[in-house]
Amino acid sequence: MNSAAVVSANIINDMEEKLLHAISSSHFLTLRQLYHDSLIVNNTIGQTLTKTAFLEPYYLRHIVIEHSNSSEQEISLYGDTAVVSVLLQMKGKNFGFSFEGTYRYMRIWKLFGKSWMVVAENSNVVYEGSSGFKND
């Protein structure tokens, strides 16, 4: 990887950490800054959400993350665009109902001027006993 790509990968890694911290602490203003206005989200139950619909539960504090741990992060860079795949173990409450699980997220970050923003996000539940097979 050339030095520019390493710097970009480090920046994306920092942005992911900032995003996960904002999610865990329900910091709505930071989330609003990190997600682009034209955001498209496909959530774990197959819904396609706009930025407003996606962020509303955070604004209303219906989603509370009590614990999260990320691993298996992979970052692919394409000029002013980055694709991130990350495994998240989370525990919390969603509309008062407790949840705990492992989720695979894929986020697409794009550079707008000097600001990186998420333009698309997809999440999937990773079920216990899923194959550990990893593509090369």
N, C-alpha and C positions, 0 to 999 in steps of 0.2 A: 504494500500500500504506500502511495507517495505521501509526503508530509502534509499536503493540503487535505487529502482524504482522511488521514489520521486526525487532524484537527477537527474536521467535520464530524467524524465518528465520535470524537470526544464531546463535541458540542451536543450532538444528538443524545448521547448517553446522559449528559447533564440535563437536557430538556426532559428526557424520560423520568429522571429522578425528581425534577421539579413537578412534573405532571402527577406522578404517583404520590408525592407528598401532598399536593393540593387535593387529590382524590381522597386520601386517607384522613385529611383534616377538614374536608368539606369546605375548602377555601374557594368559594364561588367566583370571586373576582379574578383569581389566578386562572381558574378553569376557563372563564370567559375570554381571557387574553390568549390562552394556549390553543383553543379550538377556533378554527376559521368560521366565519359567518355562513359559508356554504358547506359546512360539515355534513357528511353522510355517515351514519352509524348503522351497522347491522348488529343487533344485540343477540344475546344467547338464546332468546326465544323466537328469533327470526324476524323481528320487527325492523323496519327501516325508519330511522329517526332523524329529524333535523337537529340542529344545534339547540334550538329552544326546547324541544321535547326531551332531548338527551340531558340537558343541564337542569331542567326544572326540579327533578327530585333532589339534586344537590342544593339548589337554592332554597327549597322548602325543608331541607334537612330530613327528607324521607329515607335517604340512603346514609347509613352511618357505618364506616369501616372501622372495626375494632382492632384488626390486625391484618397486615399484608406483608408478603415476602415475594420478591421477584427473583427469577433465575432463568437460565437458558436464553438470555437475550442475544439476539442476532441483529446486526445492523447492516443493511445493504445501501450503498450510496449511488445515486444517479444524477450527478450534477447538483441542481438545486432541490432535489427530492431525495428523501430517505425512507426506506421501508424498515420497520422494526417489528420483530416477532419476539414476544416475551411470555414466559409462563408466570402466572400470578397465583399464589395461594392466598385466599382472602377469607376473612370471617367478619361478619357484621350483621346489620339489620337493614331490610328493605321494606319500607312501609310497615315497620313494626315486627315483621317476621324475620326470625333469625335465619342466617344462611352461613354455610361454610363450604368451601370447595376450591378446586383448582381450575383455572381458566387460561386459555391460550388467546392472547391478544395480538392482532396485527394492526399497526398504525402506519399511516402514510403522512410523513412530515414534508412540508414544502417551505422553501425560503421566500418570504415576501419582504423585499428590501433588506433589512437587517434582522428581521424577526422570523423565527421558525414557528410554524403553526401546523396543527393536525388538521388535515383536510378529509381524512377517511379513517374509520376504525371498525374493526370486526372482532367479535369475541365468540369463543366457543367454550362449552363446558368440557373439561377433560375428565372422563369417567374412570373410576377406580377399576383397575384391571385392564385398562387400554394397553395396546401393544406398545412396547418400548422401542419398536423399530424406528430407526432414524435414517432418512434418505441421505445419500452422500451427494 
